[in-house]
């Protein structure tokens, strides 16, 4: 009597598999929506488990780097044959944005500086149309599109201290030169990409999916203060406060103007981009903000550590209730200016959160007296 039951289970399993594979790019008549396939251009293999998002074309066309765009969209993942299906899509024109770790975002030509092929003054909407496929969905009709993803460049290496020990748990990111500054490689608000890494226990890192550009690496030496709370009923919370951060750049340099640049090509695997942190040449600067009129310690303010030659910021620290003084660790030898702003005597009030919340209270600062800015040169 068990054989029929076993056969029934097997048949149901086959039926489920068939249904799961049904929404394919070459079967657009099966349902209303958007379907298609995503391929890897370097191998011509299916882009398995890639993420596909539909975004209204008018919202994407109106986008420009640095501009906030609010849209709502659902994402799907491709099946093992690279196919995807997005059902119940309303009439309209959409961009189909696909992403896969290690491959360049279709939005990269828009987010990164214009390439040599871009026309002077070319609208961003035209640059988007060149790199991102678009579909038009009509009422009660399906649309289909195939997408090819290009493998990006990758950079990897090891971060260590000058005594040979690995620098683990440090944040590493790539910077690009844009509008006279070295800035993090931006991502569009229409996808979730990460052009950074955290070093492992051996100090190793790898960042992939990078477009063909010139880069500088930045490693952040950061000190954080965290607070952990528990309500005794299984609920818990954590809040972190960045005390300060000091960057180190490619070539073991402490300033972007001295950093060693490198270029990546599409699909290039660049190894050996190691960074050594010279702890033997780093120092600590600490102090308090003092009111000139009576010498008391001011308990709130912002302190910037500026390079004396061009006043570019080397690091930044905040004075708050949790740390009434400022500390800059890992400061290389040189001439600097300490710049104080937004200094204020502040009363920190604990305000209850809603019942059963974690933590049970939060802090609200109430300014009692504000002060003007100040600068202090240091060596």
JOFEN-V523528 format. One record per run of one state. SS is the DSSP state (2 for helix, 1 for strand, 0 for the rest). FROM is the first residue (numbers start at 0). TO is the last residue. Records with the same first field share a line. If there is no record, write none. Layout:
# JOFEN-V523528
SS->FROM-TO / FROM-TO
This chain:
# JOFEN-V523528
0->0-0 / 21-26 / 30-31 / 40-44 / 46-49 / 61-73 / 77-81 / 87-90 / 99-101 / 103-106 / 111-122 / 131-132 / 137-141 / 149-149 / 151-151 / 161-164 / 166-169 / 178-179 / 184-194 / 198-202 / 210-212 / 230-234 / 249-251 / 253-254 / 258-260 / 263-267 / 270-273 / 277-277 / 287-288 / 290-295 / 297-299 / 307-311 / 319-324 / 332-334 / 341-342 / 352-359 / 370-372 / 378-378
2->1-20 / 27-29 / 56-60 / 107-110 / 123-130 / 255-257 / 278-280
1->32-39 / 45-45 / 50-55 / 74-76 / 82-86 / 91-98 / 102-102 / 133-136 / 142-148 / 150-150 / 152-160 / 165-165 / 170-177 / 180-183 / 195-197 / 203-209 / 213-229 / 235-248 / 252-252 / 261-262 / 268-269 / 274-276 / 281-286 / 289-289 / 296-296 / 300-306 / 312-318 / 325-331 / 335-340 / 343-351 / 360-369 / 373-377
